[in-house]
Amino acid sequence: MTKYLFSLFLLTTLISLSFSGCSKRDVKNTTVPTEKTALSPQSPEDAETLYNQGIDFYQQNDFKQAAQKFRQAAELDHAAAQFNLAALYRFGSGVPKDLDQAIHWYRKAAEQGYMDAQLSLGMMYYKGNEIPQDFEKAEKWLSLAAEQGNQDAIGVLEEVQNMLVK
């Protein structure tokens, strides 16, 4: 229950901060820790274990170790780890701030259908504060998030589409 409430808190914080800037709360805890067992190399269970270890380090404010674990899981195509690693690069938590790396990892997660990554990319392209403004890319990513029912994406998508018509 505590993990669920923490995850809900982080999601709410992410959405509110995506409109105004961000803090360390951008990293999402979307899973329940798994039992530590011997795993075969590069299995989905490995990725989940590494992701959960990253969450544990993150909750201990050890962002460098969290980034290492998220990267390992991200390289195994774990979408939530890719999203979290992107957020760490975006805001320079535990790793040097690197928007190219942030976009890379957001895109990998977004291409797997990870709604929060789609929303983050869409908002970054819409706002144009961190990367060049691009309404067509904003529309692409916000549309995908909106199709999954994300209310923030739905609300901003209409503005983006209006900008494209002009």
VEXLUM-806194 format. One record per atom (N, C-alpha, C): atom name; residue in three letters; y, z, x. Coordinates in Angstrom, 2 decimals. Layout:
% VEXLUM-806194
ATOM atome residu       v       w       u
ATOM    CA    ALA       Y       Z       X
...
% end
This chain:
% VEXLUM-806194
ATOM atome residu       v       w       u
ATOM     N    MET   -1.19    0.00    0.82
ATOM    CA    MET    0.00    0.00    0.00
ATOM     C    MET    1.25    0.00    0.86
ATOM     N    THR    1.21    0.78    1.96
ATOM    CA    THR    2.36    0.83    2.86
ATOM     C    THR    2.61   -0.53    3.49
ATOM     N    LYS    1.54   -1.21    3.93
ATOM    CA    LYS    1.69   -2.54    4.52
ATOM     C    LYS    2.28   -3.51    3.50
ATOM     N    TYR    1.83   -3.43    2.25
ATOM    CA    TYR    2.35   -4.30    1.20
ATOM     C    TYR    3.84   -4.05    1.00
ATOM     N    LEU    4.24   -2.79    0.91
ATOM    CA    LEU    5.65   -2.47    0.71
ATOM     C    LEU    6.48   -2.92    1.91
ATOM     N    PHE    5.94   -2.75    3.12
ATOM    CA    PHE    6.65   -3.21    4.31
ATOM     C    PHE    6.83   -4.72    4.28
ATOM     N    SER    5.76   -5.44    3.89
ATOM    CA    SER    5.83   -6.89    3.79
ATOM     C    SER    6.87   -7.31    2.75
ATOM     N    LEU    6.86   -6.65    1.62
ATOM    CA    LEU    7.83   -6.96    0.57
ATOM     C    LEU    9.25   -6.70    1.05
ATOM     N    PHE    9.44   -5.59    1.77
ATOM    CA    PHE   10.75   -5.27    2.33
ATOM     C    PHE   11.21   -6.35    3.30
ATOM     N    LEU   10.31   -6.79    4.19
ATOM    CA    LEU   10.68   -7.81    5.17
ATOM     C    LEU   11.00   -9.13    4.49
ATOM     N    LEU   10.24   -9.51    3.49
ATOM    CA    LEU   10.52  -10.75    2.78
ATOM     C    LEU   11.88  -10.71    2.12
ATOM     N    THR   12.19   -9.61    1.45
ATOM    CA    THR   13.49   -9.45    0.81
ATOM     C    THR   14.62   -9.50    1.83
ATOM     N    THR   14.41   -8.85    2.96
ATOM    CA    THR   15.41   -8.86    4.02
ATOM     C    THR   15.60  -10.26    4.57
ATOM     N    LEU   14.51  -10.99    4.80
ATOM    CA    LEU   14.60  -12.34    5.33
ATOM     C    LEU   15.42  -13.22    4.42
ATOM     N    ILE   15.14  -13.16    3.14
ATOM    CA    ILE   15.85  -14.01    2.20
ATOM     C    ILE   17.33  -13.68    2.19
ATOM     N    SER   17.67  -12.41    2.17
ATOM    CA    SER   19.09  -12.05    2.15
ATOM     C    SER   19.77  -12.40    3.46
ATOM     N    LEU   19.06  -12.27    4.58
ATOM    CA    LEU   19.67  -12.55    5.87
ATOM     C    LEU   19.73  -14.03    6.18
ATOM     N    SER   18.91  -14.83    5.52
ATOM    CA    SER   18.95  -16.27    5.78
ATOM     C    SER   20.28  -16.86    5.34
ATOM     N    PHE   21.00  -16.15    4.50
ATOM    CA    PHE   22.29  -16.63    4.05
ATOM     C    PHE   23.43  -16.08    4.90
ATOM     N    SER   23.17  -15.04    5.73
ATOM    CA    SER   24.29  -14.39    6.40
ATOM     C    SER   24.09  -14.16    7.89
ATOM     N    GLY   22.97  -14.47    8.45
ATOM    CA    GLY   22.68  -14.13    9.83
ATOM     C    GLY   21.37  -13.38    9.82
ATOM     N    CYS   21.03  -12.71   10.90
ATOM    CA    CYS   19.72  -12.10   10.91
ATOM     C    CYS   19.62  -10.93   11.85
ATOM     N    SER   18.55  -10.20   11.70
ATOM    CA    SER   18.23   -9.10   12.60
ATOM     C    SER   16.73   -9.12   12.85
ATOM     N    LYS   16.23   -8.09   13.50
ATOM    CA    LYS   14.82   -8.05   13.82
ATOM     C    LYS   13.94   -8.04   12.59
ATOM     N    ARG   14.46   -7.81   11.46
ATOM    CA    ARG   13.65   -7.74   10.23
ATOM     C    ARG   13.16   -9.10    9.76
ATOM     N    ASP   13.48  -10.18   10.48
ATOM    CA    ASP   13.03  -11.50   10.08
ATOM     C    ASP   11.53  -11.68   10.23
ATOM     N    VAL   10.92  -10.90   11.06
ATOM    CA    VAL    9.49  -11.05   11.27
ATOM     C    VAL    8.76  -10.50   10.06
ATOM     N    LYS    7.80  -11.29    9.56
ATOM    CA    LYS    7.09  -10.92    8.35
ATOM     C    LYS    5.72  -10.35    8.64
ATOM     N    ASN    5.37   -9.33    7.90
ATOM    CA    ASN    4.03   -8.77    7.93
ATOM     C    ASN    3.38   -9.20    6.63
ATOM     N    THR    2.51  -10.21    6.70
ATOM    CA    THR    1.95  -10.76    5.48
ATOM     C    THR    0.46  -10.47    5.32
ATOM     N    THR   -0.11   -9.72    6.24
ATOM    CA    THR   -1.54   -9.47    6.12
ATOM     C    THR   -1.86   -8.00    6.33
ATOM     N    VAL   -3.05   -7.64    5.96
ATOM    CA    VAL   -3.56   -6.30    6.20
ATOM     C    VAL   -4.34   -6.35    7.49
ATOM     N    PRO   -4.21   -5.33    8.36
ATOM    CA    PRO   -4.95   -5.36    9.62
ATOM     C    PRO   -6.44   -5.54    9.41
ATOM     N    THR   -7.04   -6.30   10.32
ATOM    CA    THR   -8.49   -6.52   10.24
ATOM     C    THR   -9.18   -5.59   11.21
ATOM     N    GLU  -10.46   -5.40   10.99
ATOM    CA    GLU  -11.27   -4.56   11.86
ATOM     C    GLU  -11.41   -5.25   13.21
ATOM     N    LYS  -11.29   -4.51   14.29
ATOM    CA    LYS  -11.41   -5.07   15.63
ATOM     C    LYS  -12.90   -5.28   15.95
ATOM     N    THR  -13.30   -6.54   16.10
ATOM    CA    THR  -14.68   -6.86   16.42
ATOM     C    THR  -14.70   -7.94   17.49
ATOM     N    ALA  -15.87   -8.14   18.08
ATOM    CA    ALA  -16.03   -9.22   19.04
ATOM     C    ALA  -15.96  -10.54   18.28
ATOM     N    LEU  -15.11  -11.44   18.74
ATOM    CA    LEU  -14.91  -12.70   18.03
ATOM     C    LEU  -15.18  -13.88   18.96
ATOM     N    SER  -15.57  -14.99   18.38
ATOM    CA    SER  -15.75  -16.19   19.17
ATOM     C    SER  -14.38  -16.75   19.55
ATOM     N    PRO  -14.29  -17.44   20.69
ATOM    CA    PRO  -13.00  -17.97   21.12
ATOM     C    PRO  -12.41  -18.92   20.08
ATOM     N    GLN  -11.14  -18.78   19.83
ATOM    CA    GLN  -10.34  -19.65   18.99
ATOM     C    GLN  -10.83  -19.76   17.55
ATOM     N    SER  -11.36  -18.70   17.03
ATOM    CA    SER  -11.76  -18.68   15.64
ATOM     C    SER  -10.56  -18.26   14.79
ATOM     N    PRO  -10.60  -18.54   13.50
ATOM    CA    PRO   -9.52  -18.05   12.62
ATOM     C    PRO   -9.39  -16.53   12.67
ATOM     N    GLU  -10.52  -15.84   12.89
ATOM    CA    GLU  -10.47  -14.39   13.00
ATOM     C    GLU   -9.69  -13.95   14.23
ATOM     N    ASP   -9.83  -14.71   15.33
ATOM    CA    ASP   -9.04  -14.43   16.53
ATOM     C    ASP   -7.56  -14.52   16.22
ATOM     N    ALA   -7.17  -15.58   15.55
ATOM    CA    ALA   -5.76  -15.78   15.23
ATOM     C    ALA   -5.25  -14.63   14.36
ATOM     N    GLU   -6.03  -14.24   13.39
ATOM    CA    GLU   -5.62  -13.14   12.50
ATOM     C    GLU   -5.51  -11.83   13.26
ATOM     N    THR   -6.46  -11.58   14.15
ATOM    CA    THR   -6.42  -10.36   14.97
ATOM     C    THR   -5.18  -10.36   15.86
ATOM     N    LEU   -4.92  -11.47   16.52
ATOM    CA    LEU   -3.73  -11.58   17.39
ATOM     C    LEU   -2.45  -11.40   16.58
ATOM     N    TYR   -2.42  -12.01   15.41
ATOM    CA    TYR   -1.24  -11.87   14.53
ATOM     C    TYR   -1.02  -10.40   14.16
ATOM     N    ASN   -2.09   -9.73   13.77
ATOM    CA    ASN   -1.96   -8.31   13.39
ATOM     C    ASN   -1.55   -7.44   14.57
ATOM     N    GLN   -2.02   -7.77   15.76
ATOM    CA    GLN   -1.58   -7.06   16.95
ATOM     C    GLN   -0.08   -7.28   17.18
ATOM     N    GLY    0.36   -8.52   16.94
ATOM    CA    GLY    1.79   -8.82   17.05
ATOM     C    GLY    2.61   -7.99   16.07
ATOM     N    ILE    2.12   -7.86   14.85
ATOM    CA    ILE    2.82   -7.04   13.84
ATOM     C    ILE    2.88   -5.59   14.32
ATOM     N    ASP    1.77   -5.10   14.86
ATOM    CA    ASP    1.75   -3.71   15.35
ATOM     C    ASP    2.80   -3.52   16.46
ATOM     N    PHE    2.83   -4.43   17.43
ATOM    CA    PHE    3.83   -4.32   18.50
ATOM     C    PHE    5.25   -4.43   17.94
ATOM     N    TYR    5.42   -5.32   16.99
ATOM    CA    TYR    6.74   -5.49   16.39
ATOM     C    TYR    7.21   -4.20   15.71
ATOM     N    GLN    6.32   -3.57   14.98
ATOM    CA    GLN    6.66   -2.33   14.29
ATOM     C    GLN    6.96   -1.19   15.26
ATOM     N    GLN    6.46   -1.32   16.49
ATOM    CA    GLN    6.75   -0.34   17.54
ATOM     C    GLN    8.00   -0.74   18.35
ATOM     N    ASN    8.69   -1.77   17.90
ATOM    CA    ASN    9.88   -2.31   18.57
ATOM     C    ASN    9.58   -2.86   19.96
ATOM     N    ASP    8.35   -3.26   20.21
ATOM    CA    ASP    7.98   -3.91   21.47
ATOM     C    ASP    7.95   -5.41   21.20
ATOM     N    PHE    9.14   -6.01   21.20
ATOM    CA    PHE    9.28   -7.41   20.79
ATOM     C    PHE    8.69   -8.38   21.81
ATOM     N    LYS    8.68   -8.00   23.08
ATOM    CA    LYS    8.10   -8.86   24.10
ATOM     C    LYS    6.59   -9.00   23.88
ATOM     N    GLN    5.91   -7.87   23.67
ATOM    CA    GLN    4.47   -7.92   23.40
ATOM     C    GLN    4.19   -8.60   22.06
ATOM     N    ALA    5.04   -8.34   21.07
ATOM    CA    ALA    4.87   -8.99   19.76
ATOM     C    ALA    4.95  -10.51   19.93
ATOM     N    ALA    5.93  -10.97   20.69
ATOM    CA    ALA    6.09  -12.41   20.91
ATOM     C    ALA    4.86  -13.00   21.59
ATOM     N    GLN    4.30  -12.29   22.55
ATOM    CA    GLN    3.10  -12.78   23.24
ATOM     C    GLN    1.93  -12.93   22.28
ATOM     N    LYS    1.73  -11.93   21.43
ATOM    CA    LYS    0.62  -11.99   20.47
ATOM     C    LYS    0.87  -13.06   19.41
ATOM     N    PHE    2.11  -13.14   18.92
ATOM    CA    PHE    2.43  -14.19   17.94
ATOM     C    PHE    2.21  -15.57   18.54
ATOM     N    ARG    2.61  -15.75   19.82
ATOM    CA    ARG    2.41  -17.05   20.47
ATOM     C    ARG    0.93  -17.40   20.55
ATOM     N    GLN    0.11  -16.44   20.94
ATOM    CA    GLN   -1.33  -16.70   21.03
ATOM     C    GLN   -1.89  -17.11   19.67
ATOM     N    ALA   -1.50  -16.40   18.63
ATOM    CA    ALA   -1.98  -16.73   17.28
ATOM     C    ALA   -1.38  -18.05   16.82
ATOM     N    ALA   -0.11  -18.29   17.14
ATOM    CA    ALA    0.56  -19.53   16.74
ATOM     C    ALA   -0.12  -20.74   17.35
ATOM     N    GLU   -0.55  -20.61   18.59
ATOM    CA    GLU   -1.25  -21.71   19.25
ATOM     C    GLU   -2.61  -21.98   18.62
ATOM     N    LEU   -3.12  -21.04   17.84
ATOM    CA    LEU   -4.35  -21.22   17.08
ATOM     C    LEU   -4.04  -21.65   15.64
ATOM     N    ASP   -2.82  -22.11   15.42
ATOM    CA    ASP   -2.35  -22.64   14.13
ATOM     C    ASP   -2.25  -21.60   13.03
ATOM     N    HIS   -1.95  -20.38   13.36
ATOM    CA    HIS   -1.72  -19.33   12.37
ATOM     C    HIS   -0.27  -19.46   11.88
ATOM     N    ALA   -0.09  -19.90   10.64
ATOM    CA    ALA    1.24  -20.23   10.14
ATOM     C    ALA    2.20  -19.04   10.13
ATOM     N    ALA    1.74  -17.87    9.72
ATOM    CA    ALA    2.64  -16.70    9.70
ATOM     C    ALA    3.06  -16.32   11.12
ATOM     N    ALA    2.15  -16.46   12.08
ATOM    CA    ALA    2.50  -16.19   13.48
ATOM     C    ALA    3.51  -17.22   13.98
ATOM     N    GLN    3.34  -18.47   13.60
ATOM    CA    GLN    4.30  -19.51   13.98
ATOM     C    GLN    5.68  -19.18   13.43
ATOM     N    PHE    5.72  -18.76   12.18
ATOM    CA    PHE    6.99  -18.38   11.55
ATOM     C    PHE    7.62  -17.20   12.28
ATOM     N    ASN    6.84  -16.18   12.56
ATOM    CA    ASN    7.37  -15.00   13.23
ATOM     C    ASN    7.85  -15.31   14.64
ATOM     N    LEU    7.09  -16.13   15.36
ATOM    CA    LEU    7.49  -16.53   16.71
ATOM     C    LEU    8.80  -17.31   16.64
ATOM     N    ALA    8.92  -18.17   15.67
ATOM    CA    ALA   10.17  -18.93   15.48
ATOM     C    ALA   11.35  -17.99   15.28
ATOM     N    ALA   11.17  -16.98   14.45
ATOM    CA    ALA   12.25  -16.02   14.20
ATOM     C    ALA   12.63  -15.27   15.47
ATOM     N    LEU   11.64  -14.91   16.28
ATOM    CA    LEU   11.95  -14.23   17.54
ATOM     C    LEU   12.75  -15.13   18.48
ATOM     N    TYR   12.37  -16.40   18.56
ATOM    CA    TYR   13.14  -17.34   19.37
ATOM     C    TYR   14.54  -17.58   18.79
ATOM     N    ARG   14.62  -17.64   17.50
ATOM    CA    ARG   15.91  -17.90   16.84
ATOM     C    ARG   16.93  -16.82   17.16
ATOM     N    PHE   16.46  -15.59   17.22
ATOM    CA    PHE   17.39  -14.48   17.41
ATOM     C    PHE   17.27  -13.80   18.77
ATOM     N    GLY   16.41  -14.35   19.64
ATOM    CA    GLY   16.30  -13.80   20.99
ATOM     C    GLY   15.74  -12.40   21.04
ATOM     N    SER   14.73  -12.13   20.24
ATOM    CA    SER   14.07  -10.81   20.24
ATOM     C    SER   12.76  -10.89   21.00
ATOM     N    GLY   12.72  -10.29   22.19
ATOM    CA    GLY   11.51  -10.29   23.00
ATOM     C    GLY   11.30  -11.55   23.82
ATOM     N    VAL   12.08  -12.56   23.52
ATOM    CA    VAL   12.07  -13.83   24.24
ATOM     C    VAL   13.53  -14.29   24.36
ATOM     N    PRO   13.81  -15.17   25.31
ATOM    CA    PRO   15.18  -15.70   25.36
ATOM     C    PRO   15.48  -16.49   24.08
ATOM     N    LYS   16.70  -16.39   23.61
ATOM    CA    LYS   17.09  -17.17   22.43
ATOM     C    LYS   16.95  -18.64   22.75
ATOM     N    ASP   16.23  -19.37   21.90
ATOM    CA    ASP   15.95  -20.78   22.15
ATOM     C    ASP   15.76  -21.48   20.80
ATOM     N    LEU   16.81  -22.15   20.35
ATOM    CA    LEU   16.75  -22.79   19.04
ATOM     C    LEU   15.78  -23.96   19.00
ATOM     N    ASP   15.58  -24.64   20.12
ATOM    CA    ASP   14.59  -25.73   20.14
ATOM     C    ASP   13.19  -25.17   19.88
ATOM     N    GLN   12.86  -24.04   20.52
ATOM    CA    GLN   11.57  -23.41   20.29
ATOM     C    GLN   11.48  -22.89   18.85
ATOM     N    ALA   12.56  -22.32   18.36
ATOM    CA    ALA   12.58  -21.82   16.98
ATOM     C    ALA   12.28  -22.96   16.00
ATOM     N    ILE   12.97  -24.08   16.16
ATOM    CA    ILE   12.75  -25.22   15.26
ATOM     C    ILE   11.31  -25.73   15.40
ATOM     N    HIS   10.82  -25.80   16.62
ATOM    CA    HIS    9.45  -26.26   16.85
ATOM     C    HIS    8.45  -25.42   16.05
ATOM     N    TRP    8.56  -24.09   16.17
ATOM    CA    TRP    7.58  -23.22   15.51
ATOM     C    TRP    7.82  -23.13   14.02
ATOM     N    TYR    9.07  -23.15   13.57
ATOM    CA    TYR    9.32  -23.21   12.12
ATOM     C    TYR    8.68  -24.47   11.55
ATOM     N    ARG    8.88  -25.61   12.24
ATOM    CA    ARG    8.35  -26.87   11.73
ATOM     C    ARG    6.82  -26.83   11.66
ATOM     N    LYS    6.17  -26.29   12.69
ATOM    CA    LYS    4.70  -26.22   12.65
ATOM     C    LYS    4.22  -25.40   11.45
ATOM     N    ALA    4.87  -24.28   11.19
ATOM    CA    ALA    4.50  -23.45   10.04
ATOM     C    ALA    4.83  -24.16    8.73
ATOM     N    ALA    6.00  -24.79    8.69
ATOM    CA    ALA    6.43  -25.49    7.47
ATOM     C    ALA    5.50  -26.64    7.14
ATOM     N    GLU    5.04  -27.35    8.15
ATOM    CA    GLU    4.13  -28.47    7.93
ATOM     C    GLU    2.77  -28.01    7.41
ATOM     N    GLN    2.45  -26.75    7.62
ATOM    CA    GLN    1.22  -26.18    7.05
ATOM     C    GLN    1.45  -25.66    5.64
ATOM     N    GLY    2.67  -25.82    5.13
ATOM    CA    GLY    2.98  -25.37    3.78
ATOM     C    GLY    3.50  -23.95    3.70
ATOM     N    TYR    3.88  -23.37    4.83
ATOM    CA    TYR    4.38  -21.99    4.84
ATOM     C    TYR    5.80  -21.97    4.27
ATOM     N    MET    5.92  -21.46    3.06
ATOM    CA    MET    7.16  -21.53    2.29
ATOM     C    MET    8.36  -20.93    3.01
ATOM     N    ASP    8.20  -19.78    3.65
ATOM    CA    ASP    9.33  -19.15    4.30
ATOM     C    ASP    9.86  -19.98    5.47
ATOM     N    ALA    8.98  -20.69    6.15
ATOM    CA    ALA    9.40  -21.60    7.22
ATOM     C    ALA   10.15  -22.79    6.63
ATOM     N    GLN    9.65  -23.30    5.52
ATOM    CA    GLN   10.34  -24.40    4.84
ATOM     C    GLN   11.75  -23.98    4.42
ATOM     N    LEU   11.86  -22.79    3.86
ATOM    CA    LEU   13.16  -22.26    3.45
ATOM     C    LEU   14.08  -22.07    4.66
ATOM     N    SER   13.55  -21.50    5.72
ATOM    CA    SER   14.37  -21.26    6.92
ATOM     C    SER   14.89  -22.57    7.50
ATOM     N    LEU   14.02  -23.57    7.64
ATOM    CA    LEU   14.46  -24.86    8.16
ATOM     C    LEU   15.50  -25.49    7.24
ATOM     N    GLY   15.21  -25.46    5.94
ATOM    CA    GLY   16.15  -26.04    4.98
ATOM     C    GLY   17.51  -25.39    5.06
ATOM     N    MET   17.54  -24.08    5.16
ATOM    CA    MET   18.83  -23.36    5.23
ATOM     C    MET   19.55  -23.64    6.55
ATOM     N    MET   18.79  -23.72    7.63
ATOM    CA    MET   19.42  -24.02    8.92
ATOM     C    MET   20.07  -25.40    8.90
ATOM     N    TYR   19.36  -26.39    8.36
ATOM    CA    TYR   19.93  -27.74    8.27
ATOM     C    TYR   21.08  -27.80    7.26
ATOM     N    TYR   20.98  -27.05    6.20
ATOM    CA    TYR   22.03  -27.02    5.19
ATOM     C    TYR   23.32  -26.40    5.74
ATOM     N    LYS   23.19  -25.24    6.37
ATOM    CA    LYS   24.37  -24.53    6.85
ATOM     C    LYS   24.97  -25.16    8.09
ATOM     N    GLY   24.13  -25.67    8.98
ATOM    CA    GLY   24.63  -26.32   10.18
ATOM     C    GLY   25.32  -25.40   11.17
ATOM     N    ASN   25.08  -24.10   11.09
ATOM    CA    ASN   25.70  -23.15   12.01
ATOM     C    ASN   25.00  -23.12   13.36
ATOM     N    GLU   23.69  -23.21   13.34
ATOM    CA    GLU   22.90  -23.07   14.56
ATOM     C    GLU   22.45  -24.42   15.10
ATOM     N    ILE   22.27  -25.35   14.22
ATOM    CA    ILE   21.84  -26.70   14.58
ATOM     C    ILE   22.73  -27.68   13.82
ATOM     N    PRO   22.75  -28.94   14.23
ATOM    CA    PRO   23.59  -29.90   13.51
ATOM     C    PRO   23.22  -29.98   12.02
ATOM     N    GLN   24.23  -29.99   11.20
ATOM    CA    GLN   24.02  -30.06    9.76
ATOM     C    GLN   23.38  -31.40    9.41
ATOM     N    ASP   22.37  -31.36    8.56
ATOM    CA    ASP   21.66  -32.57    8.16
ATOM     C    ASP   21.15  -32.35    6.74
ATOM     N    PHE   21.87  -32.90    5.77
ATOM    CA    PHE   21.53  -32.67    4.36
ATOM     C    PHE   20.20  -33.32    3.97
ATOM     N    GLU   19.84  -34.44    4.61
ATOM    CA    GLU   18.56  -35.07    4.28
ATOM     C    GLU   17.39  -34.19    4.71
ATOM     N    LYS   17.47  -33.63    5.91
ATOM    CA    LYS   16.41  -32.71    6.36
ATOM     C    LYS   16.44  -31.43    5.53
ATOM     N    ALA   17.63  -30.96    5.20
ATOM    CA    ALA   17.73  -29.76    4.36
ATOM     C    ALA   17.04  -30.01    3.02
ATOM     N    GLU   17.30  -31.17    2.43
ATOM    CA    GLU   16.68  -31.50    1.14
ATOM     C    GLU   15.15  -31.54    1.26
ATOM     N    LYS   14.66  -32.15    2.34
ATOM    CA    LYS   13.21  -32.25    2.53
ATOM     C    LYS   12.56  -30.86    2.52
ATOM     N    TRP   13.07  -29.96    3.36
ATOM    CA    TRP   12.43  -28.65    3.50
ATOM     C    TRP   12.69  -27.76    2.30
ATOM     N    LEU   13.89  -27.81    1.75
ATOM    CA    LEU   14.18  -26.99    0.56
ATOM     C    LEU   13.37  -27.46   -0.64
ATOM     N    SER   13.16  -28.78   -0.76
ATOM    CA    SER   12.34  -29.31   -1.86
ATOM     C    SER   10.92  -28.77   -1.79
ATOM     N    LEU   10.37  -28.74   -0.57
ATOM    CA    LEU    9.01  -28.24   -0.41
ATOM     C    LEU    8.92  -26.75   -0.77
ATOM     N    ALA    9.91  -25.98   -0.36
ATOM    CA    ALA    9.92  -24.55   -0.71
ATOM     C    ALA   10.13  -24.38   -2.21
ATOM     N    ALA   11.00  -25.20   -2.78
ATOM    CA    ALA   11.28  -25.12   -4.22
ATOM     C    ALA   10.03  -25.45   -5.03
ATOM     N    GLU    9.25  -26.43   -4.56
ATOM    CA    GLU    8.00  -26.80   -5.24
ATOM     C    GLU    7.02  -25.64   -5.31
ATOM     N    GLN    7.17  -24.71   -4.37
ATOM    CA    GLN    6.31  -23.52   -4.38
ATOM     C    GLN    6.94  -22.38   -5.17
ATOM     N    GLY    8.08  -22.65   -5.79
ATOM    CA    GLY    8.70  -21.67   -6.67
ATOM     C    GLY    9.73  -20.77   -6.01
ATOM     N    ASN   10.16  -21.08   -4.79
ATOM    CA    ASN   11.14  -20.24   -4.12
ATOM     C    ASN   12.50  -20.40   -4.80
ATOM     N    GLN   12.99  -19.32   -5.38
ATOM    CA    GLN   14.23  -19.35   -6.15
ATOM     C    GLN   15.46  -19.62   -5.28
ATOM     N    ASP   15.47  -19.12   -4.07
ATOM    CA    ASP   16.60  -19.40   -3.17
ATOM     C    ASP   16.68  -20.89   -2.86
ATOM     N    ALA   15.53  -21.49   -2.58
ATOM    CA    ALA   15.48  -22.93   -2.30
ATOM     C    ALA   15.92  -23.72   -3.52
ATOM     N    ILE   15.47  -23.32   -4.68
ATOM    CA    ILE   15.85  -24.02   -5.92
ATOM     C    ILE   17.36  -23.97   -6.11
ATOM     N    GLY   17.95  -22.81   -5.86
ATOM    CA    GLY   19.39  -22.66   -6.04
ATOM     C    GLY   20.21  -23.50   -5.08
ATOM     N    VAL   19.81  -23.57   -3.83
ATOM    CA    VAL   20.57  -24.31   -2.82
ATOM     C    VAL   20.28  -25.80   -2.90
ATOM     N    LEU   19.09  -26.17   -3.33
ATOM    CA    LEU   18.68  -27.57   -3.38
ATOM     C    LEU   19.65  -28.41   -4.21
ATOM     N    GLU   20.10  -27.90   -5.33
ATOM    CA    GLU   21.04  -28.65   -6.17
ATOM     C    GLU   22.34  -28.94   -5.41
ATOM     N    GLU   22.83  -27.95   -4.65
ATOM    CA    GLU   24.05  -28.17   -3.85
ATOM     C    GLU   23.80  -29.25   -2.79
ATOM     N    VAL   22.66  -29.20   -2.15
ATOM    CA    VAL   22.33  -30.18   -1.12
ATOM     C    VAL   22.26  -31.58   -1.73
ATOM     N    GLN   21.60  -31.69   -2.85
ATOM    CA    GLN   21.48  -32.99   -3.50
ATOM     C    GLN   22.84  -33.54   -3.93
ATOM     N    ASN   23.72  -32.65   -4.36
ATOM    CA    ASN   25.08  -33.07   -4.70
ATOM     C    ASN   25.82  -33.59   -3.48
ATOM     N    MET   25.60  -32.97   -2.32
ATOM    CA    MET   26.23  -33.42   -1.08
ATOM     C    MET   25.72  -34.80   -0.67
ATOM     N    LEU   24.45  -35.08   -0.94
ATOM    CA    LEU   23.88  -36.37   -0.59
ATOM     C    LEU   24.41  -37.49   -1.47
ATOM     N    VAL   24.77  -37.16   -2.70
ATOM    CA    VAL   25.30  -38.16   -3.64
ATOM     C    VAL   26.70  -38.60   -3.24
ATOM     N    LYS   27.46  -37.67   -2.67
ATOM    CA    LYS   28.86  -37.98   -2.32
ATOM     C    LYS   28.98  -39.00   -1.24
% end
